[in-house]
């Protein structure tokens, strides 16, 4: 079974992405992405799949997966059960670490673990107990505190004893082969052309499916309709622009994030974020003022 491509959006004003999710969740499927991922399970037990490795997991399960390594964690819970918080995730680009190591040579101590992550790395419960609270704080951290926590996590992982690779030496993920599946080709097209004009009919042609089959397959792979998925990505891009460039007007951000008219942009932003773009910017400014006054 070919894994699905997950599009990871790391903000323009961010070096990495930290977040948490419950269960079920749209990313709980056999999937891959170019980014490295540190995955910490905080609730439920079940079975994990990393490359050609299959094993069990429980709370405290901490794994680092490398670029394009397929993975999934399937919780053993009764059908219909909803878990508010199952795990926390830290995602970053491998090149970010390698570039940073050119400036900060001490980071070279993390590079062997980064290489090992191409097979998936399982850490001991002791390491998970040390790293877990840092990942939890990182999700809500801002500014320099994010970097402090990230470096503390990287340092703890690089010094960890008893870590082991999960996939076999013989397992070599082939992202070009994964991308050959129609839906993944369409997802990659969305990633590369997010701010341009395209429709479901064009993406169906890229996926080599009829429009109806594409719509059903897209919803099955992403957990949402095509239009909802694209609007969500564009709203996230707009949020990054609002956070990183205070001089851009709302109208400029509307078009820079792929929307074609301001009314739809405002409507979609409100739907996905709970605020109008102007209100979102105002709250960002208020938060910055409070931080400076503290």
GIDA-V464299 format. One line per field, one symbol per residue. burial: b if it has 9 or more other ideal C-beta (glycine too) atoms within 8 Angstrom, else e. A space follows every 10 residues. Layout:
# GIDA-V464299
burial->???
This chain:
# GIDA-V464299
burial->eebbbebbbb beebebbbee bbbeeeebeb bbbebbbbbb bbbbebbbbb bebebebeeb bbbbbbbbbb bbbbbeeeee eebebbbbbb bbbbebbbeb beeeeebeeb bebbebbbbb bbbbeebbeb bbebbebbbe beeeebeebb ebbbbbbbeb eebeebbeee bebebeebbe ebbbbbbbbb eeebeeeeeb eebbebbebe bebbbebbbe bbeeebeebb bbbbbbbbbb bbeeeeebeb eebbbbbbbe ebebbbebbb ebbebebeeb bebbbeeeee beee
